[in-house]
Amino acid sequence: MNRPGRTGPSQESAGDGAPGGFAFLLPGDTRGADSFRTVFVAFGANLLIAVAKTAAALITSSASLTAEAAHSWADTGNEVFLVVANRRAARPADRQHPLGHGREAYVWSLFAAVGLFVAGGAFSITHGVGQLRNPTPADDFLLGYVVLALSFLLEGVSFVQSVRQAGADARVMQRDLIEHVLATSDPALRAVFAEDAAALTGLVLATAGLAAHQLTGSAVPDAVGSILVGVLLVVVAAVLINRNRRFLVGEEADPRVRTAVLRSMLAMPEVSRVTYLRLEVVGPRMISVVGDVDLTGDDTESQVAVRLRALEAKIAASAAVAGAVFSLSAPDEPSLAPDDT
């Protein structure tokens, strides 16, 4: 779909306009560099937490702490997948991939979500059920509480970073925070935000299970805490898997982006009207543009072809556009208006 005039998508730009005044809201987040920072902060926090939780789980024999240790190791491994996703998605377009490699971000993020489902959720549920059948008494509860408190602090640091990025991008897109996290085209931001939120909730569940174990002397509440942590991770993983699946099979850009693109196109002096417009997300903060337009003037066929190619090049030069393809509108086709999108 790429035409001459576009050498490949830029993942780091903030969406400034292309030559000729073409500019619009990005379909996802405004800062690719922030996604790298968010992932690396999460990786460092999760690695420290995983080591601490594992040591505490071995010493205390707590089922909830064991589940949380598995959760943190799963999150740490997932951050590696997210780093790979960001790096591979940022590669420039080539002959075999004229729209770039942006969709690779969803492939590797899908692997990360599956890892969270299996290594985190399934393990925690299985371990909790095993503890219900063969309870193991726990001890050194104080150590467990200290590790859980430290983990909450570190997870909070990572969560604040993801909230800061998501909040800034949500304001650009005029969305509330949760709406943006679910809708954003940046799978790394969504994964870190969801994993950190699940981790903080899981820590509360693990603390409650450990406390109930200490107060009652029974390992059952601790085991139930492990199962609840597992169920939480399964739900979060299912949401992440579904969102990555939808972007992989092709998802239309946000209606607000469509409206902004249409307004910008109609403001161009060479465009008389637009009768068809398809914007598809092809990677983090990247879309492809396909449409039918009626050009101003009454040029010959060869001149119209040259003008169409020039229009494609102008729009594809925008930092958020991976490629643009336009055809001529038929005279009887109704015109699109921004309010209709």
C-alpha positions in Angstrom: 0.0 0.0 0.0 2.9 2.3 0.4 3.5 4.7 -2.5 6.5 6.8 -3.4 7.3 9.6 -1.0 7.2 7.5 2.1 10.3 5.6 3.3 8.8 4.1 6.4 6.9 4.9 9.6 8.4 6.8 12.5 7.5 5.5 15.9 9.1 8.3 17.9 7.3 11.3 16.5 4.6 13.1 18.4 2.3 13.5 15.5 3.2 16.9 14.1 1.7 17.8 10.8 3.0 16.8 7.4 4.0 19.4 4.8 1.0 21.3 3.6 -0.7 21.5 7.0 -2.0 18.0 7.3 -2.2 17.2 11.1 -4.5 15.2 13.3 -4.7 13.4 16.7 -2.8 10.2 16.9 -4.7 6.9 17.2 -2.9 5.8 20.3 -0.3 7.5 22.5 1.7 10.6 21.8 5.2 9.4 23.0 6.7 6.2 21.9 9.8 6.8 24.1 7.6 6.8 27.2 6.5 3.3 26.5 10.1 2.1 26.7 10.5 3.9 30.0 7.3 2.4 31.4 8.4 -1.1 30.4 11.9 -0.8 31.8 10.6 0.6 35.1 8.1 -2.3 35.4 10.9 -4.8 34.5 13.2 -3.5 37.3 10.4 -3.4 39.9 9.1 -6.9 39.0 12.6 -8.5 39.1 13.3 -7.2 42.6 9.8 -8.1 43.7 10.1 -11.6 42.3 13.4 -12.4 44.0 12.0 -11.1 47.4 8.7 -12.9 47.1 10.4 -16.2 46.2 12.7 -16.0 49.2 9.8 -15.1 51.5 7.7 -17.9 50.0 10.4 -20.5 50.6 10.9 -19.3 54.2 7.2 -18.9 55.2 5.7 -21.7 53.1 2.7 -19.4 52.4 0.5 -20.4 49.5 -0.5 -16.8 48.8 3.2 -15.7 48.8 4.0 -18.5 46.5 1.3 -17.4 44.1 2.5 -13.9 44.3 6.1 -15.0 43.5 4.8 -16.9 40.4 2.9 -13.8 39.5 6.0 -11.5 39.7 8.2 -14.0 37.7 5.5 -14.1 35.1 5.4 -10.3 35.0 9.2 -10.1 34.8 9.2 -12.5 31.8 6.4 -10.5 30.2 8.4 -7.3 30.3 11.1 -9.0 28.2 8.4 -9.8 25.6 7.2 -6.2 25.7 10.8 -4.9 25.1 11.0 -7.2 22.1 7.6 -6.0 21.0 8.7 -2.4 21.1 12.0 -3.0 19.4 10.6 -5.1 16.5 7.6 -2.9 15.9 9.9 0.1 15.6 11.8 -1.3 12.6 11.3 0.8 9.4 9.2 -0.3 6.5 10.8 -2.4 3.7 9.7 -4.0 0.4 8.1 -7.0 2.1 6.5 -4.8 4.8 5.5 -1.6 3.2 3.4 -0.5 6.2 6.2 -1.3 8.6 6.4 -3.9 11.4 4.0 -2.3 13.8 1.8 -5.3 14.2 4.7 -7.3 15.7 4.0 -5.4 18.9 0.7 -7.2 19.2 2.2 -10.6 18.4 4.8 -10.3 21.2 2.3 -8.7 23.6 0.0 -11.6 22.9 2.8 -14.0 23.9 3.2 -12.0 27.1 -0.5 -12.2 27.9 -0.5 -16.0 27.4 2.6 -16.2 29.7 0.6 -14.3 32.4 -2.3 -16.7 31.9 -0.2 -19.9 32.2 2.8 -19.0 34.5 0.8 -16.6 36.7 -2.9 -17.5 36.7 -2.9 -21.3 36.1 0.0 -21.9 38.4 -1.5 -19.9 41.3 -4.9 -21.6 41.0 -3.3 -25.1 40.8 -1.0 -24.3 43.7 -3.9 -23.1 45.8 -6.0 -26.1 45.1 -3.1 -28.3 46.0 -2.8 -26.5 49.3 -6.5 -27.0 50.0 -6.0 -30.7 49.6 -2.7 -30.9 51.5 -2.3 -27.8 53.7 1.2 -26.7 54.7 1.5 -24.6 57.9 3.2 -21.3 57.4 5.6 -19.5 59.8 7.7 -16.3 59.8 4.6 -14.2 59.1 6.5 -11.0 59.9 8.9 -11.6 57.0 6.0 -12.2 54.7 4.3 -8.9 55.7 7.6 -7.0 55.2 8.1 -8.5 51.7 4.5 -7.8 50.7 4.8 -4.2 51.9 8.0 -3.7 50.0 6.4 -5.3 46.9 3.5 -2.9 47.2 5.8 0.1 47.3 7.8 -1.1 44.2 4.7 -2.0 42.3 3.3 1.4 43.2 6.3 3.1 41.6 5.8 1.2 38.3 2.0 1.8 38.4 2.5 5.5 38.9 4.7 5.6 35.8 2.1 3.8 33.7 -0.7 6.0 35.0 1.4 9.1 34.2 1.9 8.0 30.6 -1.7 6.8 30.2 -3.1 9.9 31.8 -1.2 12.3 29.5 -2.2 10.3 26.4 -5.8 10.0 27.5 -6.1 13.8 27.7 -4.8 14.1 24.2 -7.4 11.6 23.0 -10.1 13.1 25.2 -10.7 9.8 27.0 -10.9 8.8 30.6 -8.0 6.8 31.9 -9.5 3.3 31.8 -11.1 3.9 28.4 -7.8 4.9 27.0 -5.9 2.0 28.5 -8.4 -0.4 26.9 -8.5 1.4 23.6 -4.8 2.5 23.1 -2.9 1.1 20.2 0.2 0.8 22.4 0.0 -2.8 23.8 3.0 -2.2 26.1 1.3 0.6 28.0 -1.9 -1.5 28.3 0.0 -4.6 29.5 2.1 -2.7 32.2 -0.9 -0.8 33.5 -3.0 -3.9 33.7 -0.3 -6.1 35.2 0.6 -3.4 37.8 -3.1 -2.9 38.8 -3.5 -6.7 39.1 -0.3 -6.9 41.1 -1.4 -4.3 43.6 -4.8 -6.1 44.0 -3.1 -9.4 44.3 -0.8 -8.1 47.0 -3.9 -7.1 49.0 -5.4 -10.6 48.5 -2.2 -12.2 49.5 -1.9 -10.1 52.6 -5.4 -10.9 53.6 -4.8 -14.7 53.1 -1.6 -14.6 55.1 -3.2 -12.7 57.9 -6.1 -15.1 58.0 -3.7 -18.0 58.1 -1.9 -16.4 61.1 -5.1 -15.6 63.0 -6.9 -18.9 62.4 -3.9 -21.2 62.3 -5.5 -22.8 59.2 -3.9 -22.9 55.8 -7.2 -22.8 54.0 -7.6 -18.9 53.8 -4.0 -18.8 52.5 -4.8 -21.3 49.8 -8.0 -19.4 48.9 -5.9 -16.3 48.6 -3.6 -18.1 46.1 -6.7 -19.2 44.1 -8.1 -15.7 44.0 -4.8 -14.3 42.8 -4.8 -16.9 40.1 -8.4 -16.0 39.0 -7.5 -12.3 38.9 -4.5 -13.0 36.6 -6.6 -15.2 34.3 -9.1 -12.4 33.9 -6.5 -9.8 33.2 -4.7 -12.1 30.8 -7.9 -12.8 28.9 -8.6 -9.1 28.5 -5.0 -8.5 27.2 -5.2 -11.5 24.8 -8.5 -10.3 23.4 -7.3 -6.7 22.8 -4.1 -8.0 21.0 -6.2 -10.3 18.9 -8.4 -7.5 17.8 -5.5 -5.3 16.7 -3.9 -8.3 14.9 -7.0 -9.0 12.8 -7.4 -5.3 11.9 -9.1 -2.6 13.9 -10.6 0.7 12.7 -9.0 3.8 14.3 -10.9 5.7 16.9 -13.8 7.7 15.5 -12.3 10.9 16.9 -9.2 10.2 14.9 -11.3 9.6 11.8 -13.1 12.9 12.3 -9.8 14.7 12.7 -8.3 13.1 9.6 -11.4 13.9 7.5 -11.3 17.6 8.7 -7.7 17.9 7.8 -8.2 16.4 4.4 -11.1 18.6 3.6 -9.0 21.6 4.6 -6.5 20.8 1.9 -6.8 23.1 -1.2 -6.4 20.1 -3.6 -9.3 18.1 -2.0 -12.8 19.0 -3.0 -14.6 16.2 -1.2 -14.1 12.8 0.4 -16.5 10.0 -0.3 -14.8 7.0 1.4 -12.3 6.8 4.2 -10.8 3.8 5.9 -8.3 4.2 8.8 -6.8 1.0 10.1 -4.4 0.7 13.1 -1.3 -1.0 11.8 0.9 -0.6 14.9 1.4 1.5 18.0 0.5 5.1 17.1 0.4 4.2 13.4 -2.5 4.0 10.9 -2.9 3.3 7.2 -5.3 5.6 5.2 -7.4 4.4 2.3 -10.0 6.6 0.7 -11.8 8.0 -2.3 -11.5 11.7 -3.1 -12.6 14.3 -5.6 -9.8 16.7 -6.5 -10.3 20.3 -7.2 -10.0 21.5 -10.8 -10.7 19.7 -14.1 -7.4 18.1 -15.0 -6.6 15.4 -17.6 -6.4 11.8 -16.5 -2.6 11.8 -16.4 -2.5 15.0 -14.3 -5.1 13.6 -11.9 -2.9 10.5 -11.4 0.1 12.7 -10.5 -2.0 14.8 -8.1 -3.3 11.6 -6.4 0.2 10.3 -5.9 1.2 13.7 -4.5 -1.7 13.7 -2.1 -0.8 10.2 -0.9 2.8 11.3 -0.3 1.7 14.4 1.6 -0.5 12.4 4.0 1.9 9.5 4.3 4.6 12.0 5.4 2.7 12.5 8.7 4.4 10.8 11.6 1.3 8.8 12.4 0.6 7.4 8.9 2.3 4.2 7.7 0.8 4.5 4.2 -1.9 6.2 2.1 -3.8 5.0 -1.0 -6.5 7.1 -2.7 -8.8 6.6 -5.7 -11.1 9.0 -7.4 -14.7 9.4 -6.2 -17.6 8.6 -8.6 -19.8 11.6 -9.3 -22.9 10.1 -7.7 -21.1 9.0 -4.4 -22.3 11.0 -1.4 -19.7 13.2 0.3 -18.5 12.5 3.8 -18.8 15.2 6.4 -16.9 15.3 9.8 -20.1 15.2 11.7 -21.1 12.0 10.0 -18.1 10.0 11.3 
